[in-house]
Amino acid sequence: MDTETLFHKFRHISRLMKPRGRRGGQPGGPGRGFGTGPGGRHYGEPQVADPTRGQGRIIAALKLQDAVPTKDLAYILGMRVASLNELLGKLERAELITREPSEADKRVILIKLTEEGRSTEQFKPQRPDAFSTLSEEEQEQLGEYLDRIIEHLESQLGDADEAPDEDFERWSEQARARMGEENFARWMSRMSEYEPEGYAGMYSRRFGGPGRGGHGHEGHGRGHGHGYGREHH
């Protein structure tokens, strides 16, 4: 089998294994959930209930860290500010968030959840169980093969692929100062579950995430930002 065919197989498997929220909806449950609320408004739309997509990703991020500047959300979600603002407008009209100037700096707009936003019911993302089709021995062999591939690719790419993104460096330093090291690391780690290909996923892989052997958080989240600029609606 040629390299190009194997590459496309890997890409396809990666797409299929991306964590996903449950599609559709189920009525009932606490909070906004699904059903009809005051004024006949319908709650629990898939865009909000699914923490891996569009508006739902914003709600999930704010549940982990509330009162976040717009730029911080843009970075953590790998979105352009203009695209983020469009989704924020929809959430604001639905009374799930508010946008307020920071008391410390009126030029900074903080995104906050309302009570209704915080009680919004969301599904836990599920990663498809792809490896149950393999025996335990086959899984061990596959893990060894993948380790060899990773080691080979990393030796080829060298330091060039690890060069820090200066814009991300500046932002992460400011974010850590606002949030504190521990909160910043926790936020990035948790958000990597919803956005594994963005800055959060990169941070998790390089500084203690699964599959990297764990490097702690001493590096302060430096990364090359391959996920920045992708919009997810």
Secondary structure in CASP SS format (residue, H / E / C, confidence):
PFRMAT SS
TARGET T0000
AUTHOR 0000-0000-0000
METHOD secondary structure of the structure
MODEL  1
M C 1.00
D C 1.00
T H 1.00
E H 1.00
T H 1.00
L H 1.00
F H 1.00
H H 1.00
K H 1.00
F H 1.00
R H 1.00
H H 1.00
I H 1.00
S H 1.00
R H 1.00
L H 1.00
M C 1.00
K C 1.00
P C 1.00
R E 1.00
G C 1.00
R C 1.00
R C 1.00
G C 1.00
G C 1.00
Q C 1.00
P C 1.00
G E 1.00
G C 1.00
P C 1.00
G C 1.00
R C 1.00
G C 1.00
F E 1.00
G E 1.00
T E 1.00
G C 1.00
P H 1.00
G H 1.00
G H 1.00
R C 1.00
H E 1.00
Y E 1.00
G C 1.00
E C 1.00
P H 1.00
Q H 1.00
V H 1.00
A H 1.00
D C 1.00
P C 1.00
T C 1.00
R C 1.00
G H 1.00
Q H 1.00
G H 1.00
R H 1.00
I H 1.00
I H 1.00
A H 1.00
A H 1.00
L H 1.00
K H 1.00
L H 1.00
Q C 1.00
D C 1.00
A C 1.00
V E 1.00
P E 1.00
T H 1.00
K H 1.00
D H 1.00
L H 1.00
A H 1.00
Y H 1.00
I H 1.00
L H 1.00
G C 1.00
M C 1.00
R C 1.00
V H 1.00
A H 1.00
S H 1.00
L H 1.00
N H 1.00
E H 1.00
L H 1.00
L H 1.00
G H 1.00
K H 1.00
L H 1.00
E H 1.00
R H 1.00
A C 1.00
E C 1.00
L C 1.00
I E 1.00
T E 1.00
R E 1.00
E E 1.00
P E 1.00
S C 1.00
E C 1.00
A C 1.00
D C 1.00
K C 1.00
R C 1.00
V C 1.00
I E 1.00
L E 1.00
I E 1.00
K E 1.00
L E 1.00
T C 1.00
E H 1.00
E H 1.00
G H 1.00
R H 1.00
S C 1.00
T C 1.00
E C 1.00
Q C 1.00
F C 1.00
K C 1.00
P C 1.00
Q E 1.00
R C 1.00
P C 1.00
D C 1.00
A C 1.00
F H 1.00
S H 1.00
T H 1.00
L C 1.00
S C 1.00
E H 1.00
E H 1.00
E H 1.00
Q H 1.00
E H 1.00
Q H 1.00
L H 1.00
G H 1.00
E H 1.00
Y H 1.00
L H 1.00
D H 1.00
R H 1.00
I H 1.00
I H 1.00
E H 1.00
H H 1.00
L H 1.00
E H 1.00
S H 1.00
Q H 1.00
L H 1.00
G H 1.00
D H 1.00
A H 1.00
D H 1.00
E H 1.00
A C 1.00
P C 1.00
D C 1.00
E H 1.00
D H 1.00
F H 1.00
E H 1.00
R H 1.00
W H 1.00
S H 1.00
E H 1.00
Q H 1.00
A H 1.00
R H 1.00
A H 1.00
R H 1.00
M H 1.00
G C 1.00
E H 1.00
E H 1.00
N H 1.00
F H 1.00
A H 1.00
R H 1.00
W H 1.00
M H 1.00
S H 1.00
R H 1.00
M H 1.00
S C 1.00
E C 1.00
Y C 1.00
E C 1.00
P C 1.00
E C 1.00
G C 1.00
Y H 1.00
A H 1.00
G H 1.00
M H 1.00
Y H 1.00
S H 1.00
R H 1.00
R H 1.00
F C 1.00
G C 1.00
G C 1.00
P C 1.00
G C 1.00
R C 1.00
G C 1.00
G C 1.00
H C 1.00
G C 1.00
H C 1.00
E C 1.00
G C 1.00
H C 1.00
G C 1.00
R C 1.00
G C 1.00
H C 1.00
G C 1.00
H C 1.00
G C 1.00
Y C 1.00
G C 1.00
R C 1.00
E C 1.00
H C 1.00
H C 1.00
END
